[in-house]
């Protein structure tokens, strides 16, 4: 689409040397409510539901299928969410996603369905309810991510988009770090029903904030679908690079406790705490720097940092190396998160926000799933240290493959496949002169 299809916002009219536009606005603060509510609801139940499935008599493998059901339904929803959002709008889709997150959690807590006492229900009927709840919540999570990211990026000034996405990452990251262990702790000390109630209430209470969000006008021009985004090198190559880093995250969170089992007690726990903490810091620093110098160079830096951290993790017998490696990897992953997402949003007009959100989140979940599945087979043949080292070697390779579509160029959008996705006006960030550091190639919190 051409430049006339892009809405020019107030901050984009400012000259490059003008004062920076305000980042934190009332609509963004309202949006934070649904970000916190959705994130808390998702992570409170993420590790608790498989444990609860075991109490119904399910085997360990069957209980693990609850997470598989959650993930697969999310991936399926990512494929259709941009089209639904184009028809229904961001606000209705965000509300539907929050409802799909919250209502099944309350169903799990209801005494009439499966109850909170594991010995009461029959295993087959209880497992069916649990699986159904996971599928619905997976769809709700995907819709919340796609609609929420698209809505959030429309609330951010273009000249401070990277910093804004970093701030959103902090807001969503804190409840995720806190609620994942909190759900397990509460289930062990006060029972499953309070956890399910808290998860349901967190999402449904956030629904009250949705009507206060601004109505987003229908973007000019055709809305981009995820299939078109998948065919676009300017989008699919940064997404593939990020997916490789997400693959390493899936490996770390799944296998680090097993790999570090013979080291000092608590090393794996400290490493798993250091990784998300430094990831939040990496996202923030990348956002601050990327708005001034462009996110393309940061994507390469983030991947190389992540590779260095993963290589350090191969020293599984040295506690300090395990913790330091997780911290370095987390910082690199946080930089990669922010840089890839900002870069992809910079390359589309508003009508492509939904497709970018879906593609980026698909890269995230797909990468984590593939990493966890493939690493186990590799580690069985090579051992954990060598498998970590081989994973570190894969990350720069993924960067090299994606590099031709990451670096900035100045030309307009061309080509029949990508023309519905990226407009020529989206090729550079507002307020940045052509050919400057913010120029983007024009050819997936938040």
C-alpha positions as CSV (number, residue, x, y, z in Angstrom):
1,X,0.0,0.0,0.0
2,X,1.2,3.5,-0.6
3,X,2.0,6.4,1.7
4,X,-1.5,7.8,1.5
5,X,-2.8,4.7,3.4
6,X,-1.0,5.5,6.6
7,X,-2.4,7.7,9.3
8,X,0.0,10.4,10.4
9,X,-0.1,10.8,14.2
10,X,0.7,13.9,16.1
11,X,4.2,12.8,17.2
12,X,5.1,11.9,13.7
13,X,4.7,15.5,12.6
14,X,7.3,16.6,15.0
15,X,10.8,17.4,13.6
16,X,13.7,15.1,14.5
17,X,15.1,17.7,16.9
18,X,11.8,18.4,18.7
19,X,11.0,17.3,22.2
20,X,10.2,13.6,22.5
21,X,6.5,12.7,22.6
22,X,5.0,11.6,25.9
23,X,5.3,7.8,26.4
24,X,3.1,7.0,29.4
25,X,-0.4,8.2,28.6
26,X,-3.8,7.5,30.3
27,X,-4.8,4.9,27.6
28,X,-1.5,3.1,28.0
29,X,-2.0,3.0,31.8
30,X,-5.5,1.5,31.2
31,X,-4.0,-1.0,28.9
32,X,-1.5,-2.0,31.6
33,X,-4.5,-3.3,33.7
34,X,-5.4,-5.9,31.1
35,X,-1.7,-6.8,30.5
36,X,-1.2,-7.6,34.2
37,X,-4.6,-9.4,34.5
38,X,-4.0,-11.6,31.5
39,X,-0.4,-12.4,32.4
40,X,-1.2,-13.2,36.0
41,X,-4.1,-15.5,34.9
42,X,-2.0,-17.4,32.4
43,X,1.1,-17.9,34.6
44,X,-0.8,-18.8,37.8
45,X,-2.2,-21.9,36.1
46,X,0.7,-22.8,33.8
47,X,2.5,-25.1,36.1
48,X,-0.4,-25.8,38.4
49,X,-2.8,-27.4,36.0
50,X,-0.4,-30.3,35.1
51,X,0.1,-31.0,38.8
52,X,-3.7,-31.0,39.3
53,X,-4.1,-33.4,36.4
54,X,-1.8,-35.8,38.2
55,X,-4.1,-35.7,41.3
56,X,-7.0,-37.0,39.1
57,X,-5.0,-40.1,38.4
58,X,-3.4,-39.1,35.1
59,X,0.0,-40.4,34.4
60,X,3.0,-38.0,34.1
61,X,2.8,-38.2,30.3
62,X,-0.9,-37.5,30.2
63,X,-0.6,-34.7,32.6
64,X,2.0,-33.1,30.4
65,X,-0.5,-33.2,27.5
66,X,-2.3,-30.3,29.3
67,X,0.5,-28.0,28.4
68,X,0.6,-29.5,24.9
69,X,-3.1,-28.8,24.5
70,X,-2.6,-25.2,25.7
71,X,0.3,-24.7,23.2
72,X,-1.3,-26.3,20.2
73,X,-4.5,-24.4,20.6
74,X,-2.5,-21.2,20.9
75,X,-0.6,-21.9,17.7
76,X,-3.9,-22.6,15.8
77,X,-5.4,-19.4,17.1
78,X,-2.5,-17.3,16.0
79,X,-3.2,-18.4,12.4
80,X,-6.7,-17.0,12.4
81,X,-6.6,-14.2,15.0
82,X,-5.4,-11.4,12.6
83,X,-8.3,-12.0,10.2
84,X,-10.8,-12.1,13.1
85,X,-9.3,-8.9,14.5
86,X,-9.6,-7.2,11.1
87,X,-13.4,-8.0,11.2
88,X,-14.2,-7.4,14.8
89,X,-11.6,-4.9,16.0
90,X,-9.0,-4.9,18.7
91,X,-11.1,-4.2,21.7
92,X,-13.8,-6.9,21.2
93,X,-11.0,-9.4,20.5
94,X,-9.1,-8.4,23.6
95,X,-12.3,-8.8,25.7
96,X,-13.0,-12.2,24.1
97,X,-9.4,-13.3,24.9
98,X,-9.6,-12.3,28.5
99,X,-13.0,-14.0,28.9
100,X,-11.5,-17.2,27.4
101,X,-8.6,-17.1,29.9
102,X,-10.8,-16.4,32.9
103,X,-14.0,-18.5,32.5
104,X,-12.3,-21.9,32.2
105,X,-10.2,-21.2,35.3
106,X,-13.4,-20.6,37.2
107,X,-14.8,-23.8,35.8
108,X,-11.8,-25.7,37.2
109,X,-12.5,-24.1,40.6
110,X,-16.3,-24.9,40.6
111,X,-17.2,-27.8,43.0
112,X,-19.9,-29.0,40.6
113,X,-17.3,-29.8,37.9
114,X,-14.1,-31.3,39.4
115,X,-13.6,-29.5,42.7
116,X,-10.5,-28.7,44.6
117,X,-10.1,-32.1,46.4
118,X,-8.1,-34.4,44.2
119,X,-9.7,-37.6,45.6
120,X,-13.3,-36.6,44.8
121,X,-13.6,-36.6,41.0
122,X,-13.4,-39.5,38.6
123,X,-10.2,-39.4,36.5
124,X,-11.7,-39.6,33.0
125,X,-14.4,-36.9,33.4
126,X,-12.0,-34.6,35.3
127,X,-9.3,-35.0,32.7
128,X,-11.7,-34.2,29.9
129,X,-12.7,-31.0,31.7
130,X,-9.1,-30.1,32.3
131,X,-8.1,-30.6,28.7
132,X,-11.1,-28.6,27.5
133,X,-10.1,-25.8,29.8
134,X,-6.6,-25.8,28.5
135,X,-7.7,-25.7,24.9
136,X,-10.0,-22.7,25.5
137,X,-7.4,-20.9,27.6
138,X,-4.8,-21.5,24.9
139,X,-7.1,-19.8,22.3
140,X,-7.8,-17.0,24.8
141,X,-4.1,-16.4,25.4
142,X,-3.3,-16.3,21.7
143,X,-6.2,-13.8,21.0
144,X,-5.1,-11.7,24.0
145,X,-1.6,-11.6,22.7
146,X,-2.4,-10.7,19.1
147,X,-5.1,-8.1,19.8
148,X,-3.3,-6.8,22.8
149,X,0.0,-6.3,21.0
150,X,-1.7,-4.6,18.1
151,X,-3.7,-2.3,20.4
152,X,-0.7,-1.5,22.5
153,X,1.6,-0.5,19.7
154,X,-1.1,1.8,18.4
155,X,-0.9,3.6,21.7
156,X,2.8,4.2,21.5
157,X,4.5,7.2,19.8
158,X,6.4,5.9,16.8
159,X,9.6,7.8,17.8
160,X,9.6,5.9,21.1
161,X,8.2,2.6,20.1
162,X,11.2,0.5,21.2
163,X,11.2,2.1,24.6
164,X,7.4,1.7,24.9
165,X,7.6,-2.0,24.0
166,X,10.3,-2.4,26.5
167,X,8.1,-0.8,29.2
168,X,5.3,-3.1,28.3
169,X,7.7,-6.0,28.5
170,X,8.5,-5.0,32.1
171,X,4.8,-4.6,33.0
172,X,4.0,-8.1,31.6
173,X,7.2,-9.7,32.8
174,X,6.9,-8.9,36.5
175,X,3.6,-10.9,37.0
176,X,4.9,-13.7,34.8
177,X,8.1,-14.0,37.0
178,X,6.0,-13.8,40.2
179,X,2.9,-15.8,39.4
180,X,4.6,-18.9,37.9
181,X,6.2,-20.0,41.3
182,X,3.3,-18.4,43.3
183,X,0.7,-20.7,41.7
184,X,2.7,-23.8,42.6
185,X,3.3,-22.5,46.1
186,X,-0.4,-21.7,46.7
187,X,-1.5,-25.0,45.4
188,X,0.8,-26.8,47.8
189,X,-0.2,-24.7,50.8
190,X,-3.9,-23.7,50.4
191,X,-5.1,-26.0,47.6
192,X,-5.8,-25.8,43.9
193,X,-9.2,-24.1,44.0
194,X,-7.9,-20.7,45.3
195,X,-5.3,-20.7,42.5
196,X,-8.0,-21.4,39.9
197,X,-10.2,-18.7,41.4
198,X,-7.4,-16.2,41.5
199,X,-6.5,-17.0,37.8
200,X,-10.1,-16.6,36.7
201,X,-10.7,-13.4,38.6
202,X,-7.5,-11.8,37.4
203,X,-8.5,-12.2,33.7
204,X,-12.2,-11.4,34.2
205,X,-11.6,-8.3,36.4
206,X,-9.3,-7.0,33.7
207,X,-12.3,-7.0,31.4
208,X,-13.6,-3.9,33.2
209,X,-10.7,-1.9,31.7
210,X,-11.4,-2.7,28.1
211,X,-14.3,-0.2,27.5
212,X,-12.0,2.6,28.7
213,X,-9.5,1.8,26.0
214,X,-9.7,4.1,22.9
215,X,-11.6,2.8,19.9
216,X,-9.1,2.1,17.1
217,X,-10.3,3.2,13.7
218,X,-10.2,0.7,10.9
219,X,-6.8,1.0,9.2
220,X,-6.8,2.2,5.6
221,X,-6.0,-0.4,3.0
222,X,-6.3,-4.2,3.2
223,X,-5.5,-5.9,6.4
224,X,-2.5,-8.2,6.3
225,X,-2.9,-11.9,7.1
226,X,-0.3,-14.1,8.8
227,X,0.2,-16.1,5.6
228,X,1.2,-13.0,3.8
229,X,3.6,-12.1,6.6
230,X,5.1,-15.6,6.5
231,X,5.9,-15.0,2.9
232,X,7.6,-11.7,3.5
233,X,11.3,-11.8,4.1
234,X,11.3,-8.5,5.9
235,X,9.1,-10.1,8.5
236,X,9.8,-13.8,8.5
237,X,13.6,-13.5,8.8
238,X,13.6,-11.4,12.0
239,X,10.9,-13.7,13.3
240,X,13.0,-16.8,12.5
241,X,16.0,-15.3,14.2
242,X,13.9,-14.6,17.3
243,X,12.4,-18.1,17.1
244,X,15.9,-19.5,17.3
245,X,16.5,-17.6,20.5
246,X,13.1,-18.7,21.9
247,X,14.2,-22.3,21.1
248,X,17.1,-21.8,23.4
249,X,14.8,-20.5,26.1
250,X,12.7,-23.6,25.8
251,X,15.9,-25.7,26.2
252,X,17.1,-23.7,29.2
253,X,13.8,-23.8,31.3
254,X,13.2,-27.4,30.5
255,X,16.7,-29.0,30.8
256,X,18.8,-26.8,33.0
257,X,17.5,-28.2,36.3
258,X,18.4,-31.7,35.0
259,X,21.8,-30.6,33.7
260,X,22.7,-28.9,36.9
261,X,21.4,-31.6,39.2
262,X,24.9,-32.7,40.2
263,X,26.1,-29.2,41.1
264,X,25.4,-27.3,44.3
265,X,21.9,-27.2,45.6
266,X,19.8,-24.3,44.4
267,X,22.0,-23.4,41.4
268,X,19.3,-24.2,38.9
269,X,16.8,-22.2,40.8
270,X,19.1,-19.2,41.0
271,X,19.9,-19.5,37.3
272,X,16.2,-19.7,36.4
273,X,15.6,-16.6,38.4
274,X,18.5,-14.7,36.9
275,X,17.4,-15.5,33.3
276,X,14.0,-13.7,33.3
277,X,15.3,-10.9,35.5
278,X,18.1,-10.0,33.1
279,X,15.8,-10.5,30.1
280,X,13.6,-7.7,31.5
281,X,16.6,-5.5,31.8
282,X,17.8,-6.4,28.3
283,X,14.4,-5.5,26.8
284,X,14.5,-2.1,28.6
285,X,18.0,-1.2,27.5
286,X,17.3,-2.4,23.9
287,X,14.3,-0.2,23.8
288,X,16.1,2.9,25.0
289,X,19.0,2.4,22.6
290,X,17.0,1.2,19.6
291,X,14.9,4.3,19.4
292,X,18.0,6.3,18.9
293,X,20.1,4.0,16.7
294,X,17.7,1.5,15.2
295,X,16.9,-2.0,16.3
296,X,18.6,-3.9,13.5
297,X,22.1,-3.8,15.0
298,X,20.7,-4.8,18.4
299,X,19.1,-7.9,17.0
300,X,22.6,-9.2,16.0
301,X,24.0,-8.2,19.4
302,X,21.2,-9.9,21.3
303,X,21.6,-13.2,19.4
304,X,25.4,-13.2,20.0
305,X,24.9,-12.5,23.7
306,X,22.4,-15.3,23.9
307,X,24.9,-17.6,22.2
308,X,27.7,-16.6,24.6
309,X,25.4,-17.3,27.6
310,X,24.3,-20.7,26.2
311,X,28.0,-21.6,25.6
312,X,28.8,-20.7,29.2
313,X,25.9,-22.9,30.4
314,X,27.7,-25.8,28.9
315,X,30.1,-25.7,32.0
316,X,27.4,-27.4,34.0
317,X,29.8,-28.6,36.7
318,X,30.7,-25.0,37.7
319,X,27.9,-23.3,39.7
320,X,29.1,-19.8,39.0
321,X,29.3,-20.5,35.2
322,X,25.7,-21.8,35.2
323,X,24.3,-18.7,37.0
324,X,26.5,-16.3,34.9
325,X,25.5,-18.1,31.7
326,X,21.8,-17.9,32.5
327,X,22.2,-14.2,33.2
328,X,24.1,-13.4,30.0
329,X,21.7,-15.5,28.0
330,X,18.7,-13.7,29.6
331,X,20.1,-10.3,28.7
332,X,20.7,-11.4,25.1
333,X,17.2,-12.9,24.8
334,X,15.6,-9.7,26.2
335,X,17.5,-7.6,23.6
336,X,16.4,-10.0,20.9
337,X,12.8,-9.8,22.0
338,X,12.6,-6.1,21.9
339,X,14.7,-5.6,18.7
340,X,12.9,-8.2,16.6
341,X,9.4,-7.0,17.6
342,X,10.3,-3.3,17.1
343,X,11.9,-4.1,13.8
344,X,8.9,-6.0,12.5
345,X,6.4,-3.3,13.6
346,X,8.5,-0.6,11.9
347,X,8.1,-2.4,8.6
348,X,4.3,-2.5,8.5
349,X,1.5,0.1,8.5
350,X,-1.2,-0.1,11.1
351,X,-3.1,-2.6,9.1
352,X,-0.3,-5.1,9.5
353,X,0.0,-4.9,13.3
354,X,-2.2,-7.9,13.8
355,X,-0.1,-10.0,11.4
356,X,3.1,-9.0,13.1
357,X,1.7,-9.8,16.6
358,X,0.6,-13.2,15.4
359,X,3.8,-14.0,13.6
360,X,6.0,-12.9,16.5
361,X,4.1,-14.8,19.1
362,X,4.0,-17.9,16.8
363,X,7.8,-17.7,16.5
364,X,8.0,-17.5,20.3
365,X,5.8,-20.4,21.2
366,X,6.9,-22.5,18.2
367,X,10.6,-22.0,19.0
368,X,10.2,-22.9,22.7
369,X,8.3,-26.1,21.8
370,X,10.8,-27.2,19.1
371,X,13.7,-26.5,21.4
372,X,12.3,-28.5,24.3
373,X,11.4,-31.4,22.0
374,X,14.7,-31.6,20.0
375,X,17.2,-30.9,22.8
376,X,16.2,-34.0,24.7
377,X,17.0,-36.3,21.7
378,X,20.3,-34.4,21.2
379,X,21.3,-34.5,24.8
380,X,20.7,-38.3,25.0
381,X,23.3,-38.8,22.4
382,X,25.9,-36.1,23.3
383,X,25.3,-35.3,27.0
384,X,24.1,-31.9,28.3
385,X,27.4,-29.9,28.1
386,X,27.9,-30.7,24.4
387,X,24.2,-30.2,23.6
388,X,24.3,-26.7,25.2
389,X,27.5,-25.9,23.2
390,X,25.8,-27.1,19.9
391,X,22.8,-24.9,20.7
392,X,25.1,-22.0,21.2
393,X,26.6,-22.6,17.7
394,X,23.1,-22.7,16.1
395,X,22.2,-19.2,17.1
396,X,24.8,-17.3,15.0
397,X,23.9,-19.5,12.1
398,X,20.2,-18.4,12.4
399,X,21.4,-14.8,12.5
400,X,23.5,-15.2,9.4
401,X,20.6,-16.8,7.4
402,X,18.3,-13.9,8.4
403,X,20.9,-11.1,8.0
404,X,20.0,-10.1,4.4
405,X,16.5,-8.9,5.5
406,X,17.6,-7.4,8.8
407,X,19.9,-4.6,7.7
408,X,18.4,-1.3,6.8
409,X,17.9,-0.2,3.2
410,X,16.1,2.8,1.8
411,X,14.1,1.5,-1.2
412,X,10.3,1.5,-1.3
413,X,8.2,-1.6,-1.0
414,X,8.1,-3.7,-4.1
415,X,6.8,-7.1,-5.1
416,X,3.3,-8.5,-5.4
417,X,3.7,-10.9,-2.4
418,X,4.6,-8.3,0.1
419,X,2.8,-5.2,-1.2
420,X,-0.4,-6.0,0.8
421,X,1.7,-6.2,4.0
422,X,4.1,-3.3,4.0
423,X,3.6,0.2,2.8
424,X,6.3,2.4,1.5
425,X,5.7,4.9,4.3
426,X,6.3,2.2,6.9
427,X,9.9,1.7,5.6
428,X,11.3,4.3,8.0
429,X,10.4,5.4,11.5
430,X,8.7,8.8,11.7
431,X,11.0,11.7,12.1
432,X,14.0,9.9,10.8
433,X,15.5,11.1,7.5
434,X,15.9,8.6,4.7
435,X,19.2,6.9,4.8
436,X,19.7,7.6,8.5
437,X,20.2,5.0,11.2
438,X,16.4,4.5,11.7
439,X,15.8,3.5,8.0
440,X,14.1,0.1,7.6
441,X,14.0,-2.4,4.9
442,X,10.9,-1.8,2.8
443,X,10.5,-4.8,0.5
444,X,5.6,-11.6,16.6
445,X,4.2,-8.6,25.1
446,X,2.3,-6.1,23.6
